[in-house]
Amino acid sequence: MTLSMPNALFQFYGFQFTWHAIPIMAVSLLILAIGLMILFETKRTVGNIAFVLFCFSSTLWLFTMGFVYSSPNPETALRIYKTLTFFGVINLTPNLYLFAACASGLMQRQLKWVILTYITTYSIYFLSLTTDKFITAPHLYYWGLYPHYEPLNYLFLLTFAIVFFANQAHLKLAFEREESAIKKKQIRLIKLSLLFGLTAFIDFAAKIWMVNIYPTGFISMFILICLLAYSIIRYKAFDIETVIHKTILWTASFLLIIIPVFLAYRLSFPYIKESSALQMIFGVTSFFIFAFYLRVIQPKIDHVFQRRKANLEEISSQFIGDLVHLKGVDNLIRLIETTITNALYPRWVDIFVYDERQGGYQAANRSTTANRPSRFLKDDAFLKWLNQNDKIVYREFFEIDPEYADIKDVAARYFESTQAVVAVPLVLNERLLGVINLEKKANLKRYNAVDFQFLTTLKNQAAIAISNSLIYQNIESQVKARTAELVEVQKQLIQAEKLATVGTLSGGVAHEINNPLTAILTNVQMLLAFSDDEGAKMDKESLQLIEEATQRCRTIVQKLMTYAKKPLESEQVSVTDLLDVLKKTIAFISYQLEQDSIKIVVDVKDDSYCVLGNHNELEQVLTNLILNARDAILAANKKGNIYITLSKSNHHVTVKVKDEGTGISKEVIAKIFDPFFTTKDVGKGLGLGLSICQSIVAKYKGTITVDSKPGKGSVFEIKFSEYAQKKATVKV
Amino acid sequence: MAKKILVIDDEQMVTGSLTKLLKKSGYEVDAANNGVDAMKKVKEADFDLIISDIRMPGEDGIEIVKKIRSFLKESKKNIIPEILITGYASEDKYQSAIELQVRAYINKPFDIKELLETVKEILGTSS
């Protein structure tokens, strides 16, 4: 019975189960798993894709070869071989060529040869499909059916041989030309692997000489693929353990599905062979089982290996959430440290942050006493490299990964001195803000790909957060410094204004003090001049006058000193009686006012008017207001009164200072509280009096207002909250 | 006959001292502590010299001098020479004192020798 081709390919019945097909098919599945792993877990470079295609070709070759072994008849075997197996076989050559060309770095120059190889091999494939000149009916060996190559097919073997030697030559060339020791190692590994792969030719022995030796080429092929896969992943920060575990579990679980299905088919075969409907049902059921496997079981297996990853994702999202509430670099550093410690269990974490003032990287999370460096210079070679590449460096990889070839020595020194095994740069806008060093894990496990993924997320977030906090800290300290400066300047201004007041009063003071001095001098000189001819009676009277006058002088000087005293020396805020303040103020300036024929009329009803404030400052306010009133009266060329009223209402204390002077025009009133605004002559104050009054009053939560009619006079009104408690109980 | 001097100052301390000094020096002295008092004294008696402070509450020395002068002019009495003394005078007060063309202008505190010599000089020449 001759079967039509689709039947020969897809109808399983009639196949002779042979154990010899099992190893070859199992290995083919492993190779498939390796190919998939490289496809999904590494960068999709041309070289890697070539390798994946090489794996797929091998799988096709070996898996279908299993069917060839167990074919029911030579025709079926030949058809399967010609269409599927041989397609896998011919694909090995160009894909390996492509891979080797990429590995040797000669891809550009080799491209046309690679394409030529593809064309040649595919031509052979199509020729072998359409003619009998290439592959002929298989022989039956003890392991099963095995096809035979006609002499024309040696063309294919020749192509393979040429490509093989070309590969070896190119790799040798690349090896010699390469300067980086790491890359040299990688190329040598590939070269030796390919050389070893030559042993797969043992399969062809049976095809050429028909020797009865079990074709073990699949083992060579498996080893070759393992070695090549290793050459790809060894030089990447790649979690090889996880990959191996995953691959084994995928294969095992996949076999767990495929073997029962296969056995079920074998067992149910006698019952369903007559009914294509039942076969269809079986086929559909199998499909759903496979689908179930791919959609449900395989993801679960992945999840087992990625559970830690999920956990780390939780930690990093928690970290990002915490960043929002953080203030200050110190708290941030602490958060980064605890997050890394909780997630990866390093023995210790060192965080270095760039310090503008020091011009280097300063250890931010530990004391400087540890026996590792606590600061790095800005132009440290390794840190510069980190800044440019923004890459996490793992001590175990920088020695073997070609990417780190340029900085191998520098990195070695860095890791030596820091005793770290992982360096995580914190880069933002091409600026290295800091670096995190991690020591080995406390459980001695290695850092794996999942850990690095976690660190990558963390480093980006941390860089942004550190940048923000540094800016914030900078602004904060600047604001603090400026505020302090302003406070200082204001203090100085208040003092300056005070001294200016003293200056304007100095004329009056001179007059005031010169009177007692006159008395003293006169009497003393009299005593000296007339002591000879006059008696003691005269002396006593003079001495009394001298004493009185001296006391006066002392009082005047004291008054002046009290007023000019720096506010710093009596800055405390306490319950202050405004009546007391008023009395002291009047005592200070009444003499001056009397000399100018100005009288102060005080209207007070209560014993005390307590507010919270500073006696000295409030005295300055009243002095300013009274002296302004005096100036207004003098400017009007009048003699007059200043009316001062103290009153209480609605828990407020009000002080009114009213004069009958010139008054203030509307234009001027708008500016009188502005600093340095003055209508007085040069030398009569700084123009700060009312400005300072206002700031002092505002300091004690009071208000100051003015009401004035030009030509009639002005009223200044200050209002404070009354301090309700009895003065005596508070003022200790 | 001893010359008669009127001392005007709001400070009793000053008038007291001056009175004592001038009396000791052989003059007859009377004192007033404000403008009103001074006018009263001028009307009651004839003085040979007036020594007055400038800055005083109420009427100041300049006003008092002017008042006395106009009184003397009205009542056709002899002019009395004046000495102004001051502890401190503002620019404009000083200016008006100059304009008054008083006989002498003495700053407080002064040496008694200076005052006595000035007094002697004025009274000596006027008599």
Interface residues (C-beta under 8 A of the other chain):
Chain A: G507 G508 A510 H511 E512 I513 N514 N515 P516 L517 T518 A519 I520 L521 T522 N523 Q525 M526 A529 F530 E534 M538 E541 S542 L545 E548 A549 R552 E594 Q595 S597
Chain B: D9 E11 M13 V14 G16 S17 L18 K20 L21 K24 R55 M56 P57 G58 D60 I85 T86 G87 Y88 S90 N107 K108 P109 F110 D111 I112 K113
